[in-house]
Amino acid sequence: MKLKLLTDEHVPPDVVRALRRRFPDLDAVSIYDTDWRGLPDPPLLEILDADQRTLLTRDVNSIPGHANARLAAGRTHGGILYVDSKRHRQTEVRGLIRRLTEIIQRHGGEDWTCRSAWI
């Protein structure tokens, strides 16, 4: 499985635990289990790019600008999955897990470098 996932601070760690149960081979990490918590977006995107890890985020205000700036500068990013807060409320974890399960089943084996999608 190619997709390596990091969930940001706006995604409960339960999401990663559920995905790992469903997909034992999935490399999924919650930011709460790393030293990256609280990092500003640009250094976080740099780390994720180096690790070839895709970010799952609800931060649709600043992350897109930083990701686009990286691309405009000829740099890459590890991929970004944006959570649509209208479709998946912060407290609605089950629906988010279901949608992520679909994405992993369909696209988990693909390269996510410089790729983004809304879920």
N, CA and C atoms as a LAMMPS dump frame, in Angstrom:
ITEM: TIMESTEP
0
ITEM: NUMBER OF ATOMS
357
ITEM: BOX BOUNDS ff ff ff
-5.0000000000000000e+02 5.0000000000000000e+02
-5.0000000000000000e+02 5.0000000000000000e+02
-5.0000000000000000e+02 5.0000000000000000e+02
ITEM: ATOMS id mol type element x y z
1 1 1 N 0.858 -1.182 0
2 1 2 C 0 0 0
3 1 3 C 0.898 1.238 0
4 2 1 N 0.69 2.139 -0.939
5 2 2 C 1.545 3.317 -1.075
6 2 3 C 1.139 4.479 -0.184
7 3 1 N -0.155 4.666 0.008
8 3 2 C -0.627 5.82 0.777
9 3 3 C -0.081 5.753 2.198
10 4 1 N 0.602 6.816 2.601
11 4 2 C 1.056 6.992 3.977
12 4 3 C 0.327 8.226 4.47
13 5 1 N -0.346 8.118 5.584
14 5 2 C -1.261 9.158 6.023
15 5 3 C -0.865 9.754 7.363
16 6 1 N -1.007 11.082 7.465
17 6 2 C -0.888 11.776 8.749
18 6 3 C -2.171 12.563 8.939
19 7 1 N -2.848 12.34 10.056
20 7 2 C -4.037 13.13 10.37
21 7 3 C -3.607 14.312 11.224
22 8 1 N -4.153 15.489 10.92
23 8 2 C -3.729 16.686 11.639
24 8 3 C -4.476 16.85 12.958
25 9 1 N -4.261 17.978 13.594
26 9 2 C -4.785 18.219 14.937
27 9 3 C -6.301 18.33 15.001
28 10 1 N -6.94 18.518 13.867
29 10 2 C -8.396 18.644 13.824
30 10 3 C -9.101 17.315 13.593
31 11 1 N -8.323 16.243 13.529
32 11 2 C -8.882 14.908 13.294
33 11 3 C -8.595 14.058 14.529
34 12 1 N -9.638 13.506 15.138
35 12 2 C -9.423 12.701 16.346
36 12 3 C -8.534 11.48 16.076
37 13 1 N -7.675 11.12 17.031
38 13 2 C -6.813 9.939 16.869
39 13 3 C -7.592 8.646 16.632
40 14 1 N -8.873 8.618 17.019
41 14 2 C -9.708 7.437 16.78
42 14 3 C -9.781 7.091 15.296
43 15 1 N -9.666 8.078 14.431
44 15 2 C -9.725 7.838 12.995
45 15 3 C -8.56 6.951 12.575
46 16 1 N -7.374 7.261 13.029
47 16 2 C -6.195 6.457 12.684
48 16 3 C -6.334 5.045 13.24
49 17 1 N -6.778 4.925 14.472
50 17 2 C -6.94 3.59 15.075
51 17 3 C -7.925 2.748 14.267
52 18 1 N -9.021 3.349 13.846
53 18 2 C -10.018 2.614 13.059
54 18 3 C -9.452 2.204 11.695
55 19 1 N -8.716 3.097 11.06
56 19 2 C -8.133 2.767 9.756
57 19 3 C -7.087 1.662 9.87
58 20 1 N -6.302 1.694 10.925
59 20 2 C -5.3 0.637 11.124
60 20 3 C -5.951 -0.726 11.351
61 21 1 N -7.083 -0.745 12.053
62 21 2 C -7.798 -2.012 12.256
63 21 3 C -8.308 -2.542 10.915
64 22 1 N -8.825 -1.639 10.111
65 22 2 C -9.406 -2.027 8.811
66 22 3 C -8.326 -2.383 7.795
67 23 1 N -7.201 -1.658 7.838
68 23 2 C -6.098 -1.842 6.89
69 23 3 C -4.791 -2.002 7.669
70 24 1 N -4.483 -3.216 8.119
71 24 2 C -3.277 -3.42 8.939
72 24 3 C -1.979 -2.973 8.256
73 25 1 N -1.941 -2.97 6.926
74 25 2 C -0.729 -2.571 6.206
75 25 3 C -0.649 -1.069 5.963
76 26 1 N -1.68 -0.328 6.315
77 26 2 C -1.694 1.108 6.087
78 26 3 C -0.761 1.807 7.069
79 27 1 N 0.092 2.652 6.538
80 27 2 C 0.974 3.469 7.369
81 27 3 C 0.209 4.76 7.68
82 28 1 N -0.486 4.76 8.78
83 28 2 C -1.29 5.919 9.205
84 28 3 C -0.858 6.336 10.6
85 29 1 N -0.682 7.652 10.766
86 29 2 C -0.211 8.205 12.029
87 29 3 C -1.044 9.431 12.367
88 30 1 N -1.39 9.569 13.623
89 30 2 C -2.027 10.784 14.103
90 30 3 C -0.922 11.761 14.494
91 31 1 N -1.138 13.026 14.225
92 31 2 C -0.137 14.027 14.6
93 31 3 C 0.092 14.025 16.116
94 32 1 N -0.9 13.52 16.859
95 32 2 C -0.766 13.442 18.311
96 32 3 C 0.278 12.409 18.74
97 33 1 N 0.65 11.514 17.812
98 33 2 C 1.655 10.494 18.108
99 33 3 C 3.032 10.877 17.567
100 34 1 N 3.218 12.15 17.219
101 34 2 C 4.483 12.625 16.654
102 34 3 C 4.972 13.852 17.42
103 35 1 N 6.125 14.329 17.016
104 35 2 C 6.661 15.583 17.558
105 35 3 C 6.25 16.768 16.686
106 36 1 N 5.399 16.543 15.696
107 36 2 C 5.037 17.574 14.721
108 36 3 C 3.853 18.424 15.152
109 37 1 N 3.229 18.064 16.225
110 37 2 C 2.067 18.814 16.708
111 37 3 C 2.457 20.263 16.994
112 38 1 N 1.665 21.192 16.486
113 38 2 C 1.905 22.6 16.723
114 38 3 C 2.86 23.256 15.737
115 39 1 N 3.44 22.472 14.837
116 39 2 C 4.329 23.068 13.834
117 39 3 C 3.534 23.968 12.889
118 40 1 N 4.118 25.061 12.446
119 40 2 C 3.47 25.865 11.406
120 40 3 C 3.346 25.028 10.128
121 41 1 N 2.423 25.41 9.28
122 41 2 C 2.133 24.634 8.072
123 41 3 C 3.339 24.433 7.15
124 42 1 N 4.115 25.474 6.818
125 42 2 C 5.224 25.252 5.875
126 42 3 C 6.237 24.188 6.325
127 43 1 N 6.718 24.221 7.576
128 43 2 C 7.65 23.158 7.976
129 43 3 C 6.978 21.779 8.024
130 44 1 N 5.7 21.736 8.394
131 44 2 C 4.998 20.459 8.417
132 44 3 C 4.907 19.884 7.007
133 45 1 N 4.55 20.708 6.033
134 45 2 C 4.483 20.234 4.648
135 45 3 C 5.855 19.775 4.158
136 46 1 N 6.894 20.431 4.598
137 46 2 C 8.263 20.028 4.227
138 46 3 C 8.575 18.638 4.778
139 47 1 N 8.251 18.41 6.035
140 47 2 C 8.486 17.104 6.667
141 47 3 C 7.68 16.029 5.962
142 48 1 N 6.418 16.312 5.698
143 48 2 C 5.552 15.321 5.06
144 48 3 C 6.028 15.01 3.647
145 49 1 N 6.525 16.016 2.946
146 49 2 C 7.059 15.787 1.609
147 49 3 C 8.272 14.86 1.681
148 50 1 N 9.18 15.129 2.594
149 50 2 C 10.374 14.298 2.741
150 50 3 C 10.016 12.861 3.111
151 51 1 N 8.938 12.698 3.875
152 51 2 C 8.494 11.373 4.318
153 51 3 C 7.514 10.741 3.324
154 52 1 N 7.172 11.463 2.268
155 52 2 C 6.182 11.017 1.278
156 52 3 C 4.882 10.611 1.965
157 53 1 N 4.432 11.49 2.847
158 53 2 C 3.24 11.23 3.655
159 53 3 C 2.155 12.237 3.299
160 54 1 N 0.946 11.737 3.135
161 54 2 C -0.205 12.556 2.77
162 54 3 C -0.884 13.082 4.027
163 55 1 N -1.242 14.35 3.987
164 55 2 C -1.892 15.013 5.118
165 55 3 C -3.403 14.933 4.974
166 56 1 N -4.074 14.493 6.019
167 56 2 C -5.528 14.574 6.114
168 56 3 C -5.831 15.753 7.019
169 57 1 N -6.501 16.77 6.482
170 57 2 C -6.684 18.002 7.242
171 57 3 C -8.057 18.615 7.045
172 58 1 N -8.479 19.338 8.046
173 58 2 C -9.676 20.18 7.96
174 58 3 C -9.27 21.644 7.75
175 59 1 N -7.977 21.906 7.748
176 59 2 C -7.475 23.264 7.603
177 59 3 C -7.505 23.668 6.129
178 60 1 N -8.662 24.132 5.699
179 60 2 C -8.829 24.506 4.293
180 60 3 C -8.577 25.999 4.08
181 61 1 N -8.2 26.704 5.123
182 61 2 C -7.915 28.135 4.998
183 61 3 C -6.451 28.407 4.677
184 62 1 N -5.528 27.706 5.324
185 62 2 C -4.119 28.018 5.092
186 62 3 C -3.355 26.945 4.324
187 63 1 N -3.682 25.69 4.518
188 63 2 C -2.921 24.613 3.862
189 63 3 C -2.936 24.746 2.336
190 64 1 N -4.088 25.013 1.689
191 64 2 C -4.044 25.113 0.219
192 64 3 C -3.068 26.179 -0.285
193 65 1 N -3.005 27.305 0.375
194 65 2 C -2.08 28.355 -0.032
195 65 3 C -0.629 27.931 0.101
196 66 1 N -0.309 27.261 1.188
197 66 2 C 1.064 26.796 1.4
198 66 3 C 1.43 25.691 0.41
199 67 1 N 0.483 24.798 0.154
200 67 2 C 0.744 23.718 -0.818
201 67 3 C 0.94 24.305 -2.213
202 68 1 N 0.106 25.251 -2.591
203 68 2 C 0.236 25.877 -3.907
204 68 3 C 1.537 26.668 -4.028
205 69 1 N 1.969 27.301 -2.94
206 69 2 C 3.234 28.034 -2.95
207 69 3 C 4.403 27.076 -3.169
208 70 1 N 4.33 25.902 -2.56
209 70 2 C 5.381 24.9 -2.772
210 70 3 C 5.445 24.511 -4.245
211 71 1 N 4.281 24.248 -4.83
212 71 2 C 4.238 23.848 -6.235
213 71 3 C 4.745 24.965 -7.141
214 72 1 N 4.347 26.198 -6.853
215 72 2 C 4.778 27.343 -7.661
216 72 3 C 6.291 27.539 -7.588
217 73 1 N 6.888 27.141 -6.477
218 73 2 C 8.337 27.26 -6.303
219 73 3 C 9.078 26.043 -6.852
220 74 1 N 8.347 25.142 -7.506
221 74 2 C 8.972 23.952 -8.072
222 74 3 C 9.237 22.855 -7.064
223 75 1 N 8.568 22.933 -5.901
224 75 2 C 8.727 21.921 -4.859
225 75 3 C 7.495 21.043 -4.827
226 76 1 N 7.623 19.919 -4.192
227 76 2 C 6.514 18.977 -4.127
228 76 3 C 5.904 18.962 -2.727
229 77 1 N 4.834 18.228 -2.586
230 77 2 C 4.273 17.919 -1.267
231 77 3 C 3.803 16.474 -1.302
232 78 1 N 3.581 15.912 -0.149
233 78 2 C 3.247 14.493 -0.039
234 78 3 C 1.807 14.146 -0.332
235 79 1 N 1.016 15.117 -0.698
236 79 2 C -0.4 14.897 -0.966
237 79 3 C -1.247 15.425 0.172
238 80 1 N -2.466 15.827 -0.167
239 80 2 C -3.356 16.394 0.847
240 80 3 C -4.778 15.914 0.595
241 81 1 N -5.4 15.438 1.649
242 81 2 C -6.829 15.123 1.639
243 81 3 C -7.515 16.167 2.512
244 82 1 N -8.354 16.982 1.883
245 82 2 C -9.078 18.02 2.61
246 82 3 C -10.434 17.475 3.032
247 83 1 N -10.765 17.634 4.302
248 83 2 C -12.063 17.197 4.814
249 83 3 C -13.045 18.351 4.659
250 84 1 N -14.107 18.1 3.934
251 84 2 C -15.183 19.077 3.751
252 84 3 C -16.02 19.089 5.028
253 85 1 N -15.935 20.162 5.786
254 85 2 C -16.626 20.243 7.079
255 85 3 C -18.14 20.268 6.942
256 86 1 N -18.639 20.588 5.773
257 86 2 C -20.094 20.542 5.561
258 86 3 C -20.562 19.102 5.389
259 87 1 N -19.733 18.277 4.787
260 87 2 C -20.07 16.855 4.602
261 87 3 C -19.759 16.033 5.84
262 88 1 N -18.657 16.388 6.524
263 88 2 C -18.196 15.616 7.676
264 88 3 C -17.961 16.563 8.847
265 89 1 N -18.939 16.675 9.702
266 89 2 C -18.795 17.539 10.874
267 89 3 C -17.697 17.019 11.786
268 90 1 N -17.144 17.907 12.57
269 90 2 C -16.038 17.576 13.476
270 90 3 C -16.393 16.402 14.386
271 91 1 N -17.637 16.322 14.822
272 91 2 C -18.044 15.275 15.751
273 91 3 C -18.493 14 15.05
274 92 1 N -18.598 14.014 13.742
275 92 2 C -19.078 12.856 12.998
276 92 3 C -17.895 12.037 12.489
277 93 1 N -17.343 11.226 13.363
278 93 2 C -16.138 10.468 13.057
279 93 3 C -16.451 9.264 12.171
280 94 1 N -17.567 8.612 12.398
281 94 2 C -17.897 7.398 11.624
282 94 3 C -18.001 7.667 10.133
283 95 1 N -18.65 8.749 9.761
284 95 2 C -18.79 9.084 8.347
285 95 3 C -17.442 9.364 7.709
286 96 1 N -16.572 10.02 8.43
287 96 2 C -15.226 10.31 7.935
288 96 3 C -14.451 9.007 7.733
289 97 1 N -14.552 8.105 8.679
290 97 2 C -13.865 6.813 8.564
291 97 3 C -14.409 6.041 7.367
292 98 1 N -15.72 6.049 7.174
293 98 2 C -16.311 5.358 6.014
294 98 3 C -15.771 5.926 4.702
295 99 1 N -15.718 7.249 4.603
296 99 2 C -15.238 7.888 3.374
297 99 3 C -13.753 7.599 3.153
298 100 1 N -12.964 7.65 4.202
299 100 2 C -11.543 7.318 4.084
300 100 3 C -11.341 5.865 3.68
301 101 1 N -12.165 4.983 4.198
302 101 2 C -12.097 3.568 3.827
303 101 3 C -12.305 3.417 2.321
304 102 1 N -13.297 4.114 1.774
305 102 2 C -13.546 4.067 0.327
306 102 3 C -12.33 4.562 -0.453
307 103 1 N -11.756 5.665 -0.008
308 103 2 C -10.597 6.239 -0.707
309 103 3 C -9.411 5.287 -0.657
310 104 1 N -9.168 4.695 0.486
311 104 2 C -8.045 3.765 0.631
312 104 3 C -8.258 2.535 -0.244
313 105 1 N -9.469 2.026 -0.273
314 105 2 C -9.758 0.857 -1.112
315 105 3 C -9.551 1.172 -2.589
316 106 1 N -9.955 2.344 -3.022
317 106 2 C -9.861 2.713 -4.438
318 106 3 C -8.503 3.273 -4.834
319 107 1 N -7.889 4.046 -3.935
320 107 2 C -6.701 4.803 -4.318
321 107 3 C -5.507 4.62 -3.384
322 108 1 N -5.587 3.699 -2.457
323 108 2 C -4.52 3.51 -1.473
324 108 3 C -3.214 3.035 -2.063
325 109 1 N -3.259 2.379 -3.202
326 109 2 C -2.046 1.883 -3.833
327 109 3 C -1.402 2.876 -4.783
328 110 1 N -1.988 4.055 -4.89
329 110 2 C -1.49 5.058 -5.832
330 110 3 C -0.505 6.016 -5.16
331 111 1 N 0.299 6.651 -5.995
332 111 2 C 1.23 7.67 -5.529
333 111 3 C 0.44 8.959 -5.279
334 112 1 N 0.583 9.535 -4.099
335 112 2 C -0.166 10.742 -3.738
336 112 3 C 0.68 12.011 -3.799
337 113 1 N 1.895 11.913 -4.28
338 113 2 C 2.763 13.086 -4.362
339 113 3 C 2.095 14.199 -5.185
340 114 1 N 2.034 15.377 -4.614
341 114 2 C 1.465 16.594 -5.25
342 114 3 C -0.01 16.442 -5.605
343 115 1 N -0.653 15.502 -5.03
344 115 2 C -2.063 15.25 -5.319
345 115 3 C -2.911 15.781 -4.174
346 116 1 N -4.097 16.256 -4.509
347 116 2 C -5.022 16.681 -3.453
348 116 3 C -6.422 16.268 -3.842
349 117 1 N -7.251 16.077 -2.828
350 117 2 C -8.643 15.695 -3.056
351 117 3 C -9.48 16.172 -1.88
352 118 1 N -10.74 16.392 -2.147
353 118 2 C -11.72 16.745 -1.115
354 118 3 C -12.52 15.505 -0.761
355 119 1 N -12.738 15.328 0.536
356 119 2 C -13.586 14.218 0.965
357 119 3 C -14.7 14.735 1.85
